[in-house]
Structures are given as C-alpha cells and as structure tokens.
Amino acid sequence: MDSLILQETHQENFEIQNKGIVEKLYKALLGQGTMEMVSKLLASDLEYWFHGPPKCQHMMKVLTGEIDHKKGFKFEPRSVTSICECVIIEGWEGQAYWVHVWTLKNGLITQFREYFNTWLVVRDLRPPRWEDHKHHDHSMTLWRSQPRDLYRRSLPGLVLAI
C-alpha cells in the first residue's frame, strides 16, 4: 500500500514539473522570454503533428523562426492540464479554438501536437491495473475539449490515445 502512495506522489510531482516546463515555454512566447529560452526546452529532433487548416500552423511557424514570437498569433492558454508525460494546453481567440499537446521526456519537450478548430478527446487505452479498479473511473477518458462556443458551430473530432 505504501508503494502505491509513493508511486502516486512521484507521478504527481512528475506532472507538476512537466506542467511548469510548458508554462515557461508559453510565458517566453508571450514576450516574457526569448526564443533562446524556448529552444532550450525543445528536443533538437522535436516531433510535430498538426490537424487543422494549413494556414493555421501558427505555433510551428513561431518555433521555426518563420514568424517572430512577439508578432505572430498570440497563444494565451485558457487551461493547462498535465496527464502522465503529456501537457495539454487549450485556448480560444475569437473564432479560433486550439489545443496543444506537448510530450516530455526527462524534462525536455520531445513531441508537439497542434489541433486547430478541432474537438479533442484524450483517452487512456492501456488495460486497467488491479490497483486502478479501486481508485479511478473506468471510462478511460482523461481529458475533453471545452471550447466555450461549441454549441454555435461544428468542429471535427479526434481521439488521442495515450
């Protein structure tokens, strides 16, 4: 029983650390830092995946230096959630709704998934462990998009399995 509590505490600390790293990235992108600070948080072989209109690949344009981080699209997070090695950032600016999923390994961002005007559900597809039966809901849905004006429009939906 004590080892289960230690595992959960370690997982919570891990998630808090990952969340802090990604929040530091957004602060730098919003003008409280430099692109040099941002590049230190990213793996040199960052894996990138995008879903949305091609003209909306704003974050990748910023990360590659195509657009100045102080002049491009302003990604102001409305919610930040850490789940295992992933940090999910959600925001909306006018008619644009976006979700970013950052994956971290050893304190470094190794993968970035950008969803623009897309409804996202994050699900855990691992088989439940015996200990999980006592502590968690078995729906396997870990996170769900919450765009504030979803009822007014239709967004394509995706499921991200982790």
ChimeraX commands (.cxc) that place a marker at each C-alpha (Angstrom):
marker #1 position 0.00,0.00,0.00 radius 0.5
marker #1 position 2.83,2.44,0.85 radius 0.5
marker #1 position 4.50,1.78,-2.52 radius 0.5
marker #1 position 1.24,2.70,-4.28 radius 0.5
marker #1 position 1.14,6.02,-2.39 radius 0.5
marker #1 position 4.80,6.68,-3.26 radius 0.5
marker #1 position 4.11,5.92,-6.93 radius 0.5
marker #1 position 1.15,8.32,-6.99 radius 0.5
marker #1 position 3.19,11.05,-5.26 radius 0.5
marker #1 position 6.06,10.59,-7.74 radius 0.5
marker #1 position 3.58,10.75,-10.65 radius 0.5
marker #1 position 2.03,13.97,-9.29 radius 0.5
marker #1 position 5.48,15.58,-8.88 radius 0.5
marker #1 position 6.42,14.47,-12.41 radius 0.5
marker #1 position 3.21,16.01,-13.81 radius 0.5
marker #1 position 3.74,19.27,-11.88 radius 0.5
marker #1 position 7.31,19.52,-13.23 radius 0.5
marker #1 position 6.15,18.91,-16.83 radius 0.5
marker #1 position 3.36,21.46,-16.48 radius 0.5
marker #1 position 5.88,24.05,-15.20 radius 0.5
marker #1 position 8.20,23.47,-18.18 radius 0.5
marker #1 position 5.39,24.00,-20.71 radius 0.5
marker #1 position 4.06,27.05,-18.84 radius 0.5
marker #1 position 7.59,28.50,-19.02 radius 0.5
marker #1 position 7.52,27.98,-22.80 radius 0.5
marker #1 position 4.24,29.92,-23.17 radius 0.5
marker #1 position 5.48,32.77,-20.96 radius 0.5
marker #1 position 8.53,33.10,-23.20 radius 0.5
marker #1 position 6.35,33.04,-26.31 radius 0.5
marker #1 position 4.10,35.75,-24.87 radius 0.5
marker #1 position 7.05,38.12,-24.59 radius 0.5
marker #1 position 8.41,37.31,-21.13 radius 0.5
marker #1 position 11.40,35.50,-22.58 radius 0.5
marker #1 position 13.45,34.83,-25.68 radius 0.5
marker #1 position 13.40,32.18,-28.40 radius 0.5
marker #1 position 16.73,31.01,-26.98 radius 0.5
marker #1 position 14.88,30.13,-23.76 radius 0.5
marker #1 position 12.24,28.30,-25.81 radius 0.5
marker #1 position 14.82,26.32,-27.80 radius 0.5
marker #1 position 16.39,25.05,-24.57 radius 0.5
marker #1 position 13.06,23.43,-23.65 radius 0.5
marker #1 position 12.70,21.60,-27.00 radius 0.5
marker #1 position 14.45,18.47,-28.23 radius 0.5
marker #1 position 16.54,19.10,-31.35 radius 0.5
marker #1 position 14.51,16.38,-33.12 radius 0.5
marker #1 position 11.10,17.62,-31.96 radius 0.5
marker #1 position 8.33,15.52,-33.50 radius 0.5
marker #1 position 5.45,17.65,-34.81 radius 0.5
marker #1 position 1.92,16.74,-35.82 radius 0.5
marker #1 position -0.84,19.13,-36.95 radius 0.5
marker #1 position -4.58,18.85,-37.55 radius 0.5
marker #1 position -6.45,21.82,-38.96 radius 0.5
marker #1 position -6.39,24.26,-41.87 radius 0.5
marker #1 position -2.83,24.51,-43.29 radius 0.5
marker #1 position -2.82,28.31,-42.89 radius 0.5
marker #1 position -3.23,27.83,-39.11 radius 0.5
marker #1 position 0.11,26.17,-38.33 radius 0.5
marker #1 position 0.95,29.19,-36.20 radius 0.5
marker #1 position 2.97,27.53,-33.45 radius 0.5
marker #1 position 5.30,25.71,-35.83 radius 0.5
marker #1 position 5.95,28.99,-37.66 radius 0.5
marker #1 position 6.94,30.53,-34.35 radius 0.5
marker #1 position 9.09,27.57,-33.26 radius 0.5
marker #1 position 10.98,27.51,-36.56 radius 0.5
marker #1 position 11.53,31.28,-36.56 radius 0.5
marker #1 position 9.40,31.89,-39.66 radius 0.5
marker #1 position 7.35,34.36,-37.58 radius 0.5
marker #1 position 8.65,36.46,-34.68 radius 0.5
marker #1 position 7.19,35.09,-31.44 radius 0.5
marker #1 position 6.22,38.61,-30.38 radius 0.5
marker #1 position 4.40,39.42,-33.65 radius 0.5
marker #1 position 2.59,36.21,-34.61 radius 0.5
marker #1 position -0.58,34.58,-33.33 radius 0.5
marker #1 position -0.82,35.02,-29.54 radius 0.5
marker #1 position -1.29,31.68,-27.83 radius 0.5
marker #1 position -2.76,32.60,-24.47 radius 0.5
marker #1 position -3.61,29.40,-22.59 radius 0.5
marker #1 position -7.09,29.20,-21.06 radius 0.5
marker #1 position -6.50,25.82,-19.42 radius 0.5
marker #1 position -3.42,23.71,-18.67 radius 0.5
marker #1 position -3.67,20.03,-17.77 radius 0.5
marker #1 position -0.87,17.57,-17.10 radius 0.5
marker #1 position -1.52,13.86,-17.69 radius 0.5
marker #1 position 1.38,11.43,-17.39 radius 0.5
marker #1 position 4.12,12.70,-19.75 radius 0.5
marker #1 position 1.70,14.97,-21.67 radius 0.5
marker #1 position 0.71,18.56,-21.00 radius 0.5
marker #1 position -2.48,19.73,-22.71 radius 0.5
marker #1 position -2.99,23.45,-23.35 radius 0.5
marker #1 position -6.31,24.77,-24.57 radius 0.5
marker #1 position -7.23,28.25,-25.79 radius 0.5
marker #1 position -9.53,30.25,-27.98 radius 0.5
marker #1 position -9.00,33.61,-29.64 radius 0.5
marker #1 position -12.08,34.98,-31.38 radius 0.5
marker #1 position -13.13,32.35,-33.91 radius 0.5
marker #1 position -10.01,30.21,-33.40 radius 0.5
marker #1 position -10.08,27.29,-30.98 radius 0.5
marker #1 position -6.82,25.41,-30.44 radius 0.5
marker #1 position -5.39,22.56,-28.39 radius 0.5
marker #1 position -1.70,21.81,-27.96 radius 0.5
marker #1 position -0.42,18.52,-26.60 radius 0.5
marker #1 position 3.24,18.52,-25.53 radius 0.5
marker #1 position 5.03,15.29,-24.62 radius 0.5
marker #1 position 8.05,15.49,-22.33 radius 0.5
marker #1 position 10.83,13.05,-21.56 radius 0.5
marker #1 position 13.44,13.79,-18.89 radius 0.5
marker #1 position 12.41,17.43,-18.64 radius 0.5
marker #1 position 12.64,18.08,-22.40 radius 0.5
marker #1 position 9.77,18.54,-24.87 radius 0.5
marker #1 position 10.09,15.75,-27.46 radius 0.5
marker #1 position 6.74,15.87,-29.24 radius 0.5
marker #1 position 4.21,18.56,-30.14 radius 0.5
marker #1 position 0.70,18.02,-31.49 radius 0.5
marker #1 position -1.33,21.03,-32.60 radius 0.5
marker #1 position -5.08,20.87,-33.17 radius 0.5
marker #1 position -6.76,23.93,-34.66 radius 0.5
marker #1 position -10.56,24.22,-34.66 radius 0.5
marker #1 position -10.75,20.55,-33.69 radius 0.5
marker #1 position -12.66,18.90,-30.83 radius 0.5
marker #1 position -10.26,16.58,-28.97 radius 0.5
marker #1 position -10.81,13.72,-26.54 radius 0.5
marker #1 position -7.79,12.15,-24.81 radius 0.5
marker #1 position -8.25,8.51,-23.81 radius 0.5
marker #1 position -6.12,6.03,-21.92 radius 0.5
marker #1 position -6.17,2.74,-23.84 radius 0.5
marker #1 position -3.89,0.80,-21.51 radius 0.5
marker #1 position -5.58,-2.13,-19.79 radius 0.5
marker #1 position -6.51,-1.12,-16.23 radius 0.5
marker #1 position -4.25,-2.38,-13.45 radius 0.5
marker #1 position -5.75,-4.05,-10.42 radius 0.5
marker #1 position -4.91,-1.00,-8.24 radius 0.5
marker #1 position -6.76,1.29,-10.65 radius 0.5
marker #1 position -10.04,-0.51,-10.06 radius 0.5
marker #1 position -10.11,0.89,-6.54 radius 0.5
marker #1 position -9.18,4.49,-7.36 radius 0.5
marker #1 position -10.42,5.55,-10.78 radius 0.5
marker #1 position -13.44,5.75,-13.01 radius 0.5
marker #1 position -13.20,3.19,-15.80 radius 0.5
marker #1 position -14.39,5.49,-18.60 radius 0.5
marker #1 position -10.77,5.88,-19.79 radius 0.5
marker #1 position -11.46,9.47,-20.89 radius 0.5
marker #1 position -8.67,11.57,-19.39 radius 0.5
marker #1 position -9.45,14.94,-20.97 radius 0.5
marker #1 position -12.04,16.52,-23.25 radius 0.5
marker #1 position -12.11,19.81,-25.18 radius 0.5
marker #1 position -14.13,22.61,-23.62 radius 0.5
marker #1 position -14.41,25.33,-26.29 radius 0.5
marker #1 position -16.71,27.98,-24.91 radius 0.5
marker #1 position -18.81,28.43,-28.05 radius 0.5
marker #1 position -19.04,24.84,-29.28 radius 0.5
marker #1 position -22.85,24.93,-29.38 radius 0.5
marker #1 position -22.71,27.58,-32.14 radius 0.5
marker #1 position -20.59,25.60,-34.60 radius 0.5
marker #1 position -19.44,22.18,-35.61 radius 0.5
marker #1 position -15.85,21.08,-35.07 radius 0.5
marker #1 position -14.27,17.89,-36.40 radius 0.5
marker #1 position -13.49,15.49,-33.60 radius 0.5
marker #1 position -10.43,13.39,-32.90 radius 0.5
marker #1 position -9.45,10.90,-30.23 radius 0.5
marker #1 position -5.88,10.97,-28.96 radius 0.5
marker #1 position -4.85,7.69,-27.35 radius 0.5
marker #1 position -2.10,7.77,-24.75 radius 0.5
marker link #1:1,2 radius 0.2
marker link #1:2,3 radius 0.2
marker link #1:3,4 radius 0.2
marker link #1:4,5 radius 0.2
marker link #1:5,6 radius 0.2
marker link #1:6,7 radius 0.2
marker link #1:7,8 radius 0.2
marker link #1:8,9 radius 0.2
marker link #1:9,10 radius 0.2
marker link #1:10,11 radius 0.2
marker link #1:11,12 radius 0.2
marker link #1:12,13 radius 0.2
marker link #1:13,14 radius 0.2
marker link #1:14,15 radius 0.2
marker link #1:15,16 radius 0.2
marker link #1:16,17 radius 0.2
marker link #1:17,18 radius 0.2
marker link #1:18,19 radius 0.2
marker link #1:19,20 radius 0.2
marker link #1:20,21 radius 0.2
marker link #1:21,22 radius 0.2
marker link #1:22,23 radius 0.2
marker link #1:23,24 radius 0.2
marker link #1:24,25 radius 0.2
marker link #1:25,26 radius 0.2
marker link #1:26,27 radius 0.2
marker link #1:27,28 radius 0.2
marker link #1:28,29 radius 0.2
marker link #1:29,30 radius 0.2
marker link #1:30,31 radius 0.2
marker link #1:31,32 radius 0.2
marker link #1:32,33 radius 0.2
marker link #1:33,34 radius 0.2
marker link #1:34,35 radius 0.2
marker link #1:35,36 radius 0.2
marker link #1:36,37 radius 0.2
marker link #1:37,38 radius 0.2
marker link #1:38,39 radius 0.2
marker link #1:39,40 radius 0.2
marker link #1:40,41 radius 0.2
marker link #1:41,42 radius 0.2
marker link #1:42,43 radius 0.2
marker link #1:43,44 radius 0.2
marker link #1:44,45 radius 0.2
marker link #1:45,46 radius 0.2
marker link #1:46,47 radius 0.2
marker link #1:47,48 radius 0.2
marker link #1:48,49 radius 0.2
marker link #1:49,50 radius 0.2
marker link #1:50,51 radius 0.2
marker link #1:51,52 radius 0.2
marker link #1:52,53 radius 0.2
marker link #1:53,54 radius 0.2
marker link #1:54,55 radius 0.2
marker link #1:55,56 radius 0.2
marker link #1:56,57 radius 0.2
marker link #1:57,58 radius 0.2
marker link #1:58,59 radius 0.2
marker link #1:59,60 radius 0.2
marker link #1:60,61 radius 0.2
marker link #1:61,62 radius 0.2
marker link #1:62,63 radius 0.2
marker link #1:63,64 radius 0.2
marker link #1:64,65 radius 0.2
marker link #1:65,66 radius 0.2
marker link #1:66,67 radius 0.2
marker link #1:67,68 radius 0.2
marker link #1:68,69 radius 0.2
marker link #1:69,70 radius 0.2
marker link #1:70,71 radius 0.2
marker link #1:71,72 radius 0.2
marker link #1:72,73 radius 0.2
marker link #1:73,74 radius 0.2
marker link #1:74,75 radius 0.2
marker link #1:75,76 radius 0.2
marker link #1:76,77 radius 0.2
marker link #1:77,78 radius 0.2
marker link #1:78,79 radius 0.2
marker link #1:79,80 radius 0.2
marker link #1:80,81 radius 0.2
marker link #1:81,82 radius 0.2
marker link #1:82,83 radius 0.2
marker link #1:83,84 radius 0.2
marker link #1:84,85 radius 0.2
marker link #1:85,86 radius 0.2
marker link #1:86,87 radius 0.2
marker link #1:87,88 radius 0.2
marker link #1:88,89 radius 0.2
marker link #1:89,90 radius 0.2
marker link #1:90,91 radius 0.2
marker link #1:91,92 radius 0.2
marker link #1:92,93 radius 0.2
marker link #1:93,94 radius 0.2
marker link #1:94,95 radius 0.2
marker link #1:95,96 radius 0.2
marker link #1:96,97 radius 0.2
marker link #1:97,98 radius 0.2
marker link #1:98,99 radius 0.2
marker link #1:99,100 radius 0.2
marker link #1:100,101 radius 0.2
marker link #1:101,102 radius 0.2
marker link #1:102,103 radius 0.2
marker link #1:103,104 radius 0.2
marker link #1:104,105 radius 0.2
marker link #1:105,106 radius 0.2
marker link #1:106,107 radius 0.2
marker link #1:107,108 radius 0.2
marker link #1:108,109 radius 0.2
marker link #1:109,110 radius 0.2
marker link #1:110,111 radius 0.2
marker link #1:111,112 radius 0.2
marker link #1:112,113 radius 0.2
marker link #1:113,114 radius 0.2
marker link #1:114,115 radius 0.2
marker link #1:115,116 radius 0.2
marker link #1:116,117 radius 0.2
marker link #1:117,118 radius 0.2
marker link #1:118,119 radius 0.2
marker link #1:119,120 radius 0.2
marker link #1:120,121 radius 0.2
marker link #1:121,122 radius 0.2
marker link #1:122,123 radius 0.2
marker link #1:123,124 radius 0.2
marker link #1:124,125 radius 0.2
marker link #1:125,126 radius 0.2
marker link #1:126,127 radius 0.2
marker link #1:127,128 radius 0.2
marker link #1:128,129 radius 0.2
marker link #1:129,130 radius 0.2
marker link #1:130,131 radius 0.2
marker link #1:131,132 radius 0.2
marker link #1:132,133 radius 0.2
marker link #1:133,134 radius 0.2
marker link #1:134,135 radius 0.2
marker link #1:135,136 radius 0.2
marker link #1:136,137 radius 0.2
marker link #1:137,138 radius 0.2
marker link #1:138,139 radius 0.2
marker link #1:139,140 radius 0.2
marker link #1:140,141 radius 0.2
marker link #1:141,142 radius 0.2
marker link #1:142,143 radius 0.2
marker link #1:143,144 radius 0.2
marker link #1:144,145 radius 0.2
marker link #1:145,146 radius 0.2
marker link #1:146,147 radius 0.2
marker link #1:147,148 radius 0.2
marker link #1:148,149 radius 0.2
marker link #1:149,150 radius 0.2
marker link #1:150,151 radius 0.2
marker link #1:151,152 radius 0.2
marker link #1:152,153 radius 0.2
marker link #1:153,154 radius 0.2
marker link #1:154,155 radius 0.2
marker link #1:155,156 radius 0.2
marker link #1:156,157 radius 0.2
marker link #1:157,158 radius 0.2
marker link #1:158,159 radius 0.2
marker link #1:159,160 radius 0.2
marker link #1:160,161 radius 0.2
marker link #1:161,162 radius 0.2
view
